[in-house]
Structures are given as structure tokens and as C-alpha cells.
Amino acid sequence: MEPQARAHESPGLSLPGFNYRDLLRYNRKRTLTFSEFIQEFLRNPQNFLQTSSSLITSSVKHFGFRIMIRSGEPVLSYNVFEDPFSNGINAVFGQEFCIKQVMDIIESADKEVGPNRGVILFGPPASGKTNIVDLLIRAVEEYTKQVDLRLYSFFFQFKSDSGRSVELRSEFRHSPILLFPTILRRQDGTLSRPRQELFDHVNHQRPESERVTIPTFFQGATLDKRTLDILEGLLNNPRNREKSLFDLLEEYVFVEEIEFSGAQAKGISNIDDMNQLRVRTRPLELGPEDVAVISEHVPGKAMYSYEGATIWANRGILHIHDAFGGNGENVRESEYKPLLMLLGSGRVSLESTQTALDTSVVMTTNIEEMEMLDRQLTSSKLLDRIEKVPVNYLLDASSEMDILRRDMANIRDRYELDPNLFRIAAFFSVVTRLLPPMRRKFPPQWSPEKIDLYLSITPEQKLMIYSSLNEDPVTTIQKLPHWHPFRNEAMRVGLDLSRQEHFAHCIIRHPDAVSLRGCGRFDEEELKLVDDEFMRFLMEEHYPNEGRHGISIRQLQNVMRNTVANSDGRKVHVGIFLSQLKKVMAEGSELHHWLEMDAHYHTKRRPLPERTLEGMKMEEGEGDYGNFHGLVRVVKALYHGIIRKEITVCTVDRDPLQIEQDLRRYLQHALLDRALRNKAFAHVMVPRFSFIDPRSGEKVEEPDERYLNSIEQVLAAQQDTNRFRQEMAQKFLDFQANGELQIEDGKSILASRQDNLLKCFTKEYSRMLSHRKLDEDINPEHLRNAFFHKLNDPAAYERADPSVRAFTERILANMCQRYGYPESIALTTVVFALRKDVVDFRKILS
């Protein structure tokens, strides 16, 4: 047979060093006798007392977590929701607070006496509801396959005298612990409670601190009727007259490891029809020989089995997708009555009897269906048993960009894309979802200026705050009020927030997060007012309504596809996208329903006053919250600001934000150098000027000599660099002593942003910023013409001055290297900026 089998092998798979047979190998799950299982249970009982809620919680935490800071609020970001199972295809971005609510509800279930509550995720279409549940399910599936987890169920095995064997399994996949009855009548007529006695024995010899908490479910859950019928039949069989229940369990019951599977409905059920909640009983399909074997041991018992989503989800997750959708009609109570019973008593009806289920119910529905259910009088019984969690459209532009990059990956591979395309698209989608600040009560310590700034926040400013970069997340976390819920959340996952080394390595920063100082939307005085508390108030004001309206990610992707369709087939730049937005506005709400103005935007609030944004004048009320036509102009102005900065940086070869960070870093190292030189007080001064490097996240306690020297080559020129360094450190200390310079409390110079350091070191900052080397002076007008000629008249470009052409190529090369532009789009972008007067080389090169 072996040579014949080889003849059918595909030669294309016979690669050197690649054994494709190993890809399909698997390990069979263990099978134990009942007594072997009990021995393992007694050694480590906690591993065998997993409920559906603890299983979900353990599954999510097993894959790890990180800490995100969003608008001044720290939150755990679980790795599961980045979809490590399918390379991020179904990843959920920016929904950490929603996921936190879901996890809190599920995790609290084991601490409650009653049955699990249901969780219902509701929100607008394409907000990520289904993906959240799907990834919970995938986490449970993957976790139950891990070698460090053991989930057990059992089956009956019957053998005939002739040696024929028949195995019977229950669709419920009960835990073997439930084979211990909650109450049992002994032969002498007395009553005992075997299951409670087992649990008491587990904790009897353990110290108080190590006692096992027995979940409520295991204390009173019952088996299904068919399993009980089999046990009763075995007990009443004359051949077993002298055998105890334990003897029968040891003889007939075998314990086996189990895994969950959504595809096979093992521990997981996904349904979209309430009728599937009903349990159906059907005769067990067995051959006459198998029936005869069973009858030898369980005489007179009709064999049957069950089917239905409710029982298939036992010990796991029941996901009801579009839970309350109907054919335009109200959902009748009779349709969700099985769900009422499951959430009310934790049981399911089976032919006039009941069976306990351990199922975590998660439902998803849209806003309209949720509102419809809220209006139904008969739904109040159900609403009392479910916890509602809103899932809205994203308000963080960085996360919106993540979705666009993932979902438009094929377009990225086939076209040359403007690197700002996804950013501008994300900016537009987010600003359409924002609601105006209208809070009336503020903390008494807030100044009038801070309150005025809060109430006058423009959509573009709110956009930046929601996607802002927290420059000192460690301090943000450590300064949280003692009552803040993140402290309890961190404690549950084993993080000690009083010790920086315990949690600092978990903090992540989004690479596209916006620097409030560098975004250009706030002046220095405003930056001093926008602290963590300010951002938290802004985010909490409209919860849970903000993000329910505006353009959805699916509709945004339609606009993106139309943008690609209207390109030249090779390159796609932002200008085409902005043209498509104008077209959408012209077509109106008849074609684009999200353009309908919602009541949330129509308020008694005064419209935004006239303002100028990146040189673009906005009339009163133009570009206000809900003014979608004006918001197109807002994002256009933001785009002009982005490319103005990029072209400026690429022309002078210096990035102003990076220069500021270089100056701050230099001062930090200079102060640390000075502290080390002061031998008498080094033990006091060095800790004062040590800092956390935001790049590496590591603590720096020694100055970087090479870095200091590199900066001093620019700043000190021909001076004594050691003396210059000491003078700079002293200058900083003098400014701080006389009150002209105040670094934020508890922050390093690198992390501080609400200060006037640049004003105090204007001379040094200007020298670093203007430090560029040009071979010779360049005529700005000639440089401008060179870009137009390169795009439209290559022959004229070749006749241009070689130094001008070299400078032109250098600018384009910088745009490609610094900002990821394809060469053709870099040229198109510069010409666009020149034609629209977004940049002026005369000002840049002055």
C-alpha cells in the first residue's frame, strides 16, 4: 500500500525540509475513569470549577492585555480584540471602553447568587458589535484547545456479554461534578448531600486564605432528564442490586476532555432567529443491536436526545445576532420566552421538567430594534434581565485609520496612495459624529478661562483631543483619584499602580496619535488648560449618545471606493477624495441617509463664531457640529495644514516638533550631567533629574554624552562645550527659580507640555530650527517653476538650473523618506500646494 499511496502524492508539496503530514497531526484527548477524575479534582479543584463566565474571562486574559490612555482615561486593551487568530482580519479598533463594560458584566456573574445576566450590545450598523462577540467566541475556542486547560464532560459506556460496546453522550456536555447528586436517600432512609459534602471536604483542610470559592452554579445545578433516567435505570436494574451509585459511576461513566467549537455548536451557539431557542426532543437513532445492548443495562427506558441552540451553548456562549429583528413587526413575548426562562432561572424546559444551564448570553441588535423593544410592555421582564452596552461609531481618528488600512488593503496593494488619504478620511468621518459641548456644571476649581475653552471647543479641536497622544501616561495613571474604576480593574489583572515598574511596560501609544502641541489647533494658553480632567469631562458629557450618528465606516468605504474609481487608475490622492465628498453633499440625504440632520445637532447653543482655519475663513456657524457641508471645508483646511508642515519640513530638512523634543532632551541630559558632577549632593539631585525615555520606556539615570556633544555642535559652535553645557543647565534652573518656567508637576522636561520652555529658550530653539546646509542660495520663484515644469513640461525642467533641480529632487526625496509618499504623489501634492497657495517658498526660504 505504501508505494501506491506515494504515487498519488502531489509533487508540488514535496518541498525540502517541509513535512506537510505534520500539519494535520493532532493529539487525542484523554479519557479517565470516574475515580481518576475525582482524584485530579481533589488535587486542584479550582481548575474543574470553570463556569461559562469565568471561562470567557480567563480566555480573554490568557492572550494578554496592554494599557491605552484615551482622552485622559486609562483602559485595558485586550489582545484578543486585535484578532490574533486570523491576522487581524476581524480586529476591533477603538472600542476598549465598550469591551470593558462587557468584561465587567461577564466577570461579575460568578460573584452573584442568581443566574447570569444577558448582555446586549446595541448600536448603529457597522459599529463592531458582531466582531466583538465573534472574537470572544474565538478566544474561548482557542483557549479550550490550550494544553494548560482541562475541560471535562462524560459519557456512558455499555457493554454486552458478547463484547459489543455502545457509548451515549449528552448534548449538554455537563461537568462530571454534576454526577454528584445535590441530595441522596441512603439505604437506611436517611438523606445526604453528596455534592456539598465533596465541596466541604475540598476546603476542610485548607487554610482560610486558600479556600476554594464554589460558584453558585455548581452548588445547585441538575443534570438533564435523559441522564437522570439512565442513572435511575442502572440503580433499579436487579443486576446492580448490591452496587452503590459510586460503583455504577465507576463502571459505566467515563470522563473525557472536551473542546468548544462554534462551527459544530459545541459550547457555542450563534443564532439569528428566536425560534431556535426552543429545545426539541427526538428519538435517539440507534441500530437494533445497540438498543439491545443498552436495554441489558437500562431496561424499559426509551432513549431520546435533544437539539436546540440553548443546550448546544451550555458551559459556553449563546450569541443571538440581530436579536429582536422581525418582519417589521414587534417581537412577541412567546418568541423569547425560552430566553426569559434561561435568564430568569438559569434553566431550560424539557418535556415538563427543567435542566440547569450555564450559559453566557450575548445579544446584538441595532438602535431601532432596541428602542422598539423598550416600548413594548411585555418586554419589561426581559429588560430586567439584560445589561445594555452601547457600541457606537468611533470618535478616535487613529482607530478609524486602522480600520481603513485593514479594509482597504487590496487598494493599497494595487494603487499608489496618498499617505494622508486615510488620515483625512478618518478626520471627516469622526467630525460628522461629534456633538457640541453644552455642559452646565463644572468643578469649582475650574477657572472661567477653562470653562470658556470647554464650551467653545470647535469640532477640529475636539477631533484632536479624542485622538491625542498622552505624553506622560505613567503620571496620568498614578494621579488617578482613589475611587477611579481603573484601579480595581488593574488590581484584578495583577497590576500594582503604586509601583511604576509593575505597569509602565504595559502602556502602548498609538503611532498615529496626535500631539496636541504639534497639531496647531491650540495656542500655549489653551494647552495649559487642556489637562486629563478636561479631556475626561469632554468624553463623558454625551455618553452614550456621541458616535451614534454621522457617517458609518461602511459608507465611508463606499466614498473611498468611488474615490479610487475616479482616479487615473494608478494613483489616488486626497484631492479626489475631497471632490467625492462635495459630490455626496450635492446629492443630499435622498441618496445618503446619514446626511439627515439629527435632533442632537439642533440645540439652543449659539453657533460657533467666525474663525480662520489654516488661512481658510469660516463664517459664523460654518463647520459647526452637524454642519456636514462646512465640515468638508474643515477637513480640507486640516489637509492644507498637514501638507504645509510636511513640505516646510522637507524643504528646510528640519521638523519643528522634533527640534523641540531635541532641545528638551538636551536640557534633561544637561541637568543630569550637572547633577552627577555635584558629588556632595548627587544622591539627591540625580533622582530629581532622572526620567523615563518616551521612546524606549526605560528609566535614564546617566547622561548620554554622545547626544549632548551632537547638539552642542549646533548650539555651542566654537565655544567651550563643557562650559556651555553648565550655563544651559544653570539658565534652566534660574528660569525655574524665578517662576518664569514651570514644568508640569511630577513630569520630566520631555513629558511636560503645559509650560513656556520654548519662550525661555527661544534663541537656542531658533538656532536649532534654522540649522540647515544649502550649497548655495535658491531663488524661490525658480524653485516654484521647477515643480510645475517637472509635472507638466519635462523638457523645460531639464533646462532649469542644476542646483534648482537638485533642490527640487531633494524635497521630493524627503517627502518620500519622511512621510511615505510615492514619488508621483509627492510631486502632485507639492504642485497642488503651490497652486492653492498653501505654501510659499519665499517665506520658507527667507
MARNU-947667 format. One record per residue (C-alpha): residue in one letter; x, y, z. Coordinates in steps of 0.5 Angstrom, whole numbers, plus 500, padded with zeros to 3 digits. Example, Ala and Ser with C-alpha at 12.3 -4.5 7.8 and 13.67 -1.06 7.14 Angstrom:
<nodes>
 code  px  py  pz
    A 525 491 516
    S 527 498 514
</nodes>
This chain:
<nodes>
 code  px  py  pz
    M 500 500 500
    E 506 505 502
    P 508 505 494
    Q 501 506 492
    A 500 512 497
    R 506 515 495
    A 504 515 487
    H 498 520 489
    E 502 525 493
    S 503 532 490
    P 510 533 487
    G 509 541 489
    L 508 539 496
    S 515 535 497
    L 519 541 499
    P 526 540 502
    G 525 541 510
    F 517 541 509
    N 513 535 512
    Y 506 537 511
    R 504 531 514
    D 506 534 521
    L 501 540 519
    L 495 535 520
    R 497 531 526
    Y 493 532 533
    N 493 529 540
    R 487 525 542
    K 484 528 548
    R 485 524 555
    T 479 519 558
    L 479 518 565
    T 475 513 570
    F 471 517 574
    S 475 516 580
    E 481 518 577
    F 478 525 575
    I 476 525 583
    Q 483 525 585
    E 485 530 580
    F 479 534 582
    L 481 534 589
    R 489 536 588
    N 487 542 584
    P 479 543 585
    Q 480 551 582
    N 481 548 575
    F 475 544 575
    L 470 549 577
    Q 470 554 571
    T 463 557 569
    S 462 560 563
    S 463 567 565
    S 470 565 569
    L 472 561 562
    I 470 567 558
    T 474 572 563
    S 480 567 563
    S 480 566 556
    V 481 574 554
    K 486 575 560
    H 490 569 557
    F 492 572 551
    G 495 578 555
    F 493 586 555
    R 496 593 555
    I 494 600 557
    M 492 605 553
    I 490 612 555
    R 484 615 551
    S 483 623 553
    G 486 622 560
    E 482 616 561
    P 487 609 562
    V 483 603 560
    L 486 596 559
    S 486 594 551
    Y 486 586 551
    N 490 583 545
    V 484 578 544
    F 481 584 540
    E 486 585 535
    D 484 578 532
    P 491 574 533
    F 487 568 531
    S 486 571 523
    N 492 576 523
    G 487 582 525
    I 482 581 519
    N 476 582 524
    A 480 586 529
    V 476 591 533
    F 479 598 534
    G 478 604 539
    Q 472 600 543
    E 476 599 549
    F 471 602 554
    C 465 598 551
    I 469 592 552
    K 471 594 559
    Q 463 594 560
    V 462 587 557
    M 468 584 561
    D 466 587 568
    I 459 584 567
    I 461 577 565
    E 467 577 570
    S 462 579 576
    A 457 574 574
    D 461 569 579
    K 460 573 584
    E 453 574 584
    V 448 569 587
    G 443 569 581
    P 443 566 574
    N 448 570 569
    R 445 577 566
    G 445 577 559
    V 449 582 555
    I 446 586 550
    L 451 590 545
    F 447 596 541
    G 449 601 537
    P 449 603 529
    P 450 599 524
    A 458 597 522
    S 460 600 529
    G 463 593 531
    K 458 589 535
    T 459 583 532
    N 466 583 531
    I 467 584 539
    V 462 578 540
    D 466 574 535
    L 473 575 538
    L 470 573 545
    I 468 566 542
    R 474 565 538
    A 478 567 545
    V 474 561 548
    E 475 556 542
    E 483 557 542
    Y 483 557 550
    T 480 551 551
    K 485 548 546
    Q 491 550 550
    V 495 545 554
    D 495 548 560
    L 487 548 561
    R 483 542 562
    L 475 542 561
    Y 472 535 562
    S 465 532 561
    F 463 525 561
    F 459 519 557
    F 456 513 559
    Q 459 506 556
    F 455 500 556
    K 458 493 554
    S 454 487 552
    D 456 480 554
    S 458 479 547
    G 463 485 548
    R 459 490 544
    S 460 497 546
    V 456 503 546
    E 457 510 548
    L 452 515 550
    R 454 522 550
    S 449 528 552
    E 449 534 548
    F 449 538 555
    R 457 537 556
    H 455 537 563
    S 461 538 568
    P 462 531 572
    I 462 535 578
    L 454 535 577
    L 454 527 577
    F 455 528 585
    P 447 529 587
    T 445 535 591
    I 441 530 595
    L 441 523 596
    R 437 518 600
    R 441 513 603
    Q 439 505 604
    D 438 507 611
    G 433 512 609
    T 437 518 612
    L 438 524 607
    S 445 526 605
    R 448 532 601
    P 454 529 597
    R 456 535 593
    Q 456 539 599
    E 460 534 603
    L 465 534 597
    F 466 541 597
    D 466 542 604
    H 472 536 604
    V 476 540 599
    N 476 546 604
    H 476 543 610
    Q 484 542 611
    R 486 548 607
    P 488 555 611
    E 483 560 610
    S 487 564 605
    E 487 558 600
    R 480 556 601
    V 476 555 594
    T 470 559 592
    I 465 555 590
    P 461 558 584
    T 453 558 585
    F 452 554 579
    F 456 548 582
    Q 452 548 588
    G 445 547 586
    A 445 545 578
    T 442 539 576
    L 443 534 570
    D 438 533 564
    K 433 528 564
    R 436 523 560
    T 442 523 564
    L 438 522 570
    D 434 517 567
    I 440 513 565
    L 442 513 573
    E 436 511 575
    G 435 505 571
    L 442 503 573
    L 440 504 580
    N 434 500 579
    N 437 494 575
    P 437 488 579
    R 444 486 577
    N 446 492 580
    R 443 491 587
    E 449 491 591
    K 452 496 588
    S 453 504 590
    L 452 510 586
    F 459 511 586
    D 460 503 584
    L 456 505 578
    L 459 511 576
    E 466 508 576
    E 463 502 572
    Y 459 506 567
    V 462 513 567
    F 468 515 563
    V 471 522 563
    E 473 526 557
    E 477 532 555
    I 472 537 551
    E 474 543 547
    F 469 548 544
    S 467 550 537
    G 463 555 534
    A 462 551 527
    Q 460 545 531
    A 456 548 536
    K 460 545 542
    G 459 550 548
    I 458 556 543
    S 452 557 539
    N 451 563 534
    I 443 564 532
    D 439 570 529
    D 432 567 530
    M 429 567 537
    N 425 560 535
    Q 432 557 535
    L 432 558 543
    R 427 552 543
    V 429 546 546
    R 427 540 541
    T 427 532 544
    R 428 527 538
    P 428 519 539
    L 436 517 539
    E 438 514 533
    L 441 507 534
    G 441 501 531
    P 437 495 534
    E 444 491 536
    D 446 498 540
    V 439 498 543
    A 439 491 545
    V 446 493 549
    I 443 499 553
    S 437 495 555
    E 441 490 558
    H 443 495 563
    V 438 500 563
    P 431 496 562
    G 425 500 560
    K 428 507 559
    A 426 510 552
    M 433 513 549
    Y 432 520 546
    S 436 526 545
    Y 436 534 545
    E 437 539 540
    G 437 547 540
    A 442 553 541
    T 440 553 548
    I 443 547 550
    W 449 547 545
    A 451 553 548
    N 452 550 555
    R 458 552 559
    G 460 557 554
    I 457 563 550
    L 450 564 547
    H 450 569 541
    I 444 572 539
    H 445 576 533
    D 440 582 531
    A 436 579 537
    F 430 583 536
    G 429 584 529
    G 423 582 526
    N 419 583 519
    G 417 590 521
    E 413 587 527
    N 414 588 534
    V 417 582 538
    R 412 577 541
    E 414 575 548
    S 413 568 546
    E 419 568 542
    Y 424 570 547
    K 420 566 553
    P 426 561 553
    L 431 567 554
    L 426 570 559
    M 427 563 563
    L 434 562 562
    L 436 569 564
    G 431 568 570
    S 432 562 573
    G 438 559 569
    R 434 553 567
    V 431 550 561
    S 425 547 560
    L 425 540 557
    E 418 536 557
    S 415 538 563
    T 422 538 567
    Q 428 543 568
    T 435 543 567
    A 440 548 569
    L 445 551 564
    D 451 555 565
    T 451 560 559
    S 453 567 558
    V 448 570 553
    V 451 576 549
    M 446 579 544
    T 447 584 539
    T 442 589 536
    N 441 596 532
    I 439 602 536
    E 432 602 532
    E 430 595 535
    M 433 596 542
    E 428 602 542
    M 422 598 539
    L 424 593 545
    D 424 599 550
    R 417 601 548
    Q 414 594 549
    L 410 593 555
    T 411 585 555
    S 419 587 554
    S 420 589 561
    K 421 582 564
    L 427 581 559
    L 430 588 560
    D 430 587 568
    R 435 581 566
    I 440 584 561
    E 445 589 561
    K 445 594 556
    V 452 596 553
    P 452 602 547
    V 457 601 542
    N 458 607 537
    Y 462 609 532
    L 469 611 533
    L 471 618 536
    D 478 617 535
    A 481 618 529
    S 487 614 530
    S 483 608 531
    E 479 610 525
    M 485 610 521
    D 487 603 523
    I 480 600 520
    L 481 604 514
    R 488 601 513
    R 486 594 514
    D 479 594 510
    M 483 598 504
    A 489 593 504
    N 487 591 497
    I 487 598 494
    R 494 600 498
    D 497 594 494
    R 494 596 487
    Y 495 603 487
    E 500 609 490
    L 496 612 495
    D 497 619 498
    P 500 618 505
    N 495 623 508
    L 489 620 505
    F 486 615 510
    R 488 621 516
    I 484 626 512
    A 478 621 511
    A 478 619 518
    F 478 626 520
    F 472 627 516
    S 468 621 519
    V 470 623 526
    V 468 630 526
    T 461 628 523
    R 460 624 529
    L 462 629 535
    L 457 633 539
    P 457 640 541
    P 460 641 549
    M 454 644 553
    R 456 642 560
    R 453 647 565
    K 456 644 572
    F 464 645 572
    P 468 643 578
    P 469 649 583
    Q 477 650 582
    W 476 651 574
    S 478 658 572
    P 473 662 568
    E 478 661 562
    K 478 654 563
    I 470 654 562
    D 470 658 556
    L 475 654 553
    Y 471 648 554
    L 464 651 552
    S 468 654 545
    I 471 648 543
    T 471 647 536
    P 470 640 532
    E 477 640 530
    Q 480 642 537
    K 475 636 540
    L 478 631 534
    M 485 633 536
    I 483 632 544
    Y 480 625 542
    S 486 622 538
    S 491 626 543
    L 498 623 545
    N 499 622 552
    E 506 625 553
    D 507 622 561
    P 502 616 561
    V 505 614 568
    T 504 620 571
    T 497 620 569
    I 495 613 572
    Q 499 615 578
    K 495 621 579
    L 488 618 578
    P 483 619 584
    H 483 614 589
    W 476 612 587
    H 477 611 580
    P 475 605 577
    F 481 603 573
    R 485 602 580
    N 480 596 581
    E 481 594 574
    A 488 594 575
    M 488 590 581
    R 484 584 578
    V 489 583 573
    G 495 584 578
    L 498 591 577
    D 500 595 583
    L 499 602 580
    S 503 605 586
    R 510 601 583
    Q 511 604 576
    E 515 598 574
    H 509 594 575
    F 505 597 570
    A 510 602 565
    H 512 597 561
    C 504 595 559
    I 503 602 556
    I 502 603 549
    R 502 609 545
    H 498 609 538
    P 503 611 533
    D 498 616 529
    A 496 619 536
    V 496 627 535
    S 501 631 539
    L 496 637 542
    R 502 642 542
    G 504 640 535
    C 497 640 532
    G 497 647 531
    R 490 647 534
    F 491 650 541
    D 496 656 543
    E 500 656 549
    E 495 659 554
    E 490 654 552
    L 495 648 552
    K 495 650 560
    L 488 649 561
    V 487 642 557
    D 489 637 562
    D 487 630 563
    E 481 632 567
    F 479 637 562
    M 479 631 557
    R 475 626 561
    F 470 631 562
    L 469 632 555
    M 469 625 553
    E 464 623 559
    E 459 629 557
    H 455 626 552
    Y 456 619 553
    P 453 614 551
    N 450 618 545
    E 456 621 542
    G 458 617 536
    R 451 614 534
    H 450 619 528
    G 454 621 523
    I 458 617 517
    S 459 610 518
    I 465 606 517
    R 462 602 511
    Q 459 609 508
    L 466 612 509
    Q 469 606 505
    N 464 607 499
    V 466 614 499
    M 473 611 498
    R 472 606 493
    N 469 612 489
    T 475 616 490
    V 479 610 487
    A 474 609 481
    N 475 617 480
    S 483 616 480
    D 487 615 474
    G 488 608 475
    R 495 609 478
    K 495 614 484
    V 490 616 489
    H 491 623 493
    V 487 627 498
    G 484 632 493
    I 480 627 489
    F 477 624 496
    L 475 632 498
    S 472 632 491
    Q 468 626 492
    L 465 629 499
    K 463 635 495
    K 459 631 491
    V 456 627 496
    M 454 634 499
    A 451 636 493
    E 447 629 492
    G 444 630 499
    S 440 626 504
    E 436 622 499
    L 442 618 497
    H 446 619 503
    H 441 618 509
    W 447 620 514
    L 446 627 512
    E 440 628 515
    M 441 632 521
    D 439 629 528
    A 436 633 533
    H 442 632 537
    Y 446 637 533
    H 440 642 533
    T 440 645 540
    K 439 652 543
    R 447 653 543
    R 450 659 540
    P 453 657 533
    L 461 658 533
    P 463 665 532
    E 467 667 525
    R 474 663 525
    T 480 662 521
    L 483 656 520
    E 489 655 516
    G 488 661 512
    M 481 659 511
    K 476 664 513
    M 470 660 516
    E 463 664 517
    E 459 664 524
    G 456 657 524
    E 460 654 518
    G 464 648 520
    D 460 647 527
    Y 458 641 530
    G 453 637 525
    N 454 642 519
    F 457 637 514
    H 458 642 508
    G 462 646 513
    L 466 640 516
    V 468 638 509
    R 472 645 509
    V 474 644 516
    V 478 637 514
    K 480 641 507
    A 484 646 512
    L 487 641 516
    Y 489 638 510
    H 492 644 508
    G 496 645 515
    I 499 638 514
    I 502 639 507
    R 504 646 509
    K 508 643 515
    E 511 637 511
    I 513 641 505
    T 516 646 510
    V 520 641 514
    C 522 637 507
    T 525 644 505
    V 529 646 511
    D 530 639 513
    R 528 640 520
    D 522 638 524
    P 520 644 529
    L 517 638 533
    Q 523 634 533
    I 527 640 534
    E 523 642 541
    Q 524 635 543
    D 531 635 542
    L 532 641 546
    R 528 639 552
    R 532 632 551
    Y 539 636 551
    L 537 640 557
    Q 534 634 561
    H 541 631 560
    A 545 637 561
    L 541 637 568
    L 543 630 569
    D 550 631 568
    R 551 637 573
    A 547 633 578
    L 553 628 577
    R 558 633 578
    N 556 635 584
    K 559 630 588
    A 556 632 595
    F 549 632 593
    A 549 627 587
    H 545 622 591
    V 539 628 592
    M 540 631 585
    V 541 625 581
    P 534 622 582
    R 531 629 581
    F 533 630 574
    S 533 622 572
    F 527 621 567
    I 523 616 563
    D 525 616 556
    P 519 616 552
    R 522 612 546
    S 524 606 550
    G 520 607 556
    E 527 606 560
    K 529 610 566
    V 535 614 565
    E 540 616 570
    E 546 618 567
    P 547 623 561
    D 548 621 554
    E 555 624 553
    R 555 623 545
    Y 548 626 545
    L 550 632 549
    N 556 633 544
    S 552 633 538
    I 547 638 540
    E 553 642 542
    Q 556 642 535
    V 550 646 533
    L 549 651 539
    A 556 652 542
    A 559 652 536
    Q 567 655 537
    Q 565 656 545
    D 568 651 551
    T 562 646 550
    N 563 644 558
    R 562 651 560
    F 556 652 555
    R 553 646 558
    Q 554 648 565
    E 551 655 563
    M 545 652 560
    A 543 648 566
    Q 544 654 570
    K 540 658 566
    F 534 653 566
    L 535 653 574
    D 535 660 574
    F 528 661 570
    Q 525 656 575
    A 527 659 581
    N 524 666 579
    G 518 663 577
    E 519 664 569
    L 519 657 567
    Q 514 652 571
    I 515 645 569
    E 509 641 570
    D 508 638 577
    G 511 630 577
    K 513 631 570
    S 520 631 566
    I 522 636 562
    L 521 631 556
    A 514 630 558
    S 512 637 560
    R 508 640 555
    Q 504 646 559
    D 510 650 560
    N 513 656 557
    L 520 653 556
    L 521 655 548
    K 520 662 550
    C 525 662 555
    F 530 658 550
    T 528 662 544
    K 535 663 542
    E 537 656 542
    Y 531 654 539
    S 531 658 533
    R 539 656 532
    M 537 649 532
    L 531 650 528
    S 535 654 523
    H 541 650 522
    R 541 647 515
    K 546 647 510
    L 545 649 503
    D 550 649 497
    E 548 656 495
    D 542 661 495
    I 536 658 492
    N 531 663 488
    P 524 661 491
    E 521 663 484
    H 525 659 480
    L 524 653 485
    R 517 654 485
    N 517 654 477
    A 521 648 477
    F 516 644 481
    F 511 646 475
    H 516 644 470
    K 517 637 473
    L 510 635 473
    N 508 639 466
    D 514 640 462
    P 520 635 463
    A 524 639 457
    A 523 646 461
    Y 525 642 467
    E 531 639 464
    R 534 646 462
    A 533 649 469
    D 539 651 474
    P 542 644 476
    S 542 647 483
    V 535 648 483
    R 533 641 480
    A 538 638 486
    F 534 642 491
    T 527 640 488
    E 529 633 488
    R 532 633 495
    I 525 636 497
    L 521 630 494
    A 526 625 496
    N 525 628 503
    M 517 627 503
    C 518 620 500
    Q 523 618 506
    R 520 622 512
    Y 513 621 510
    G 512 615 506
    Y 510 619 499
    P 510 615 493
    E 515 619 488
    S 509 621 483
    I 504 623 489
    A 510 627 493
    L 510 632 486
    T 503 632 485
    T 502 634 493
    V 507 640 492
    V 504 643 486
    F 497 643 489
    A 500 646 495
    L 503 652 491
    R 497 652 486
    K 493 653 492
    D 498 658 496
    V 498 653 501
    V 506 654 501
    D 510 660 499
    F 518 658 498
    R 519 666 499
    K 517 665 506
    I 520 658 508
    L 527 660 505
    S 527 667 508
</nodes>
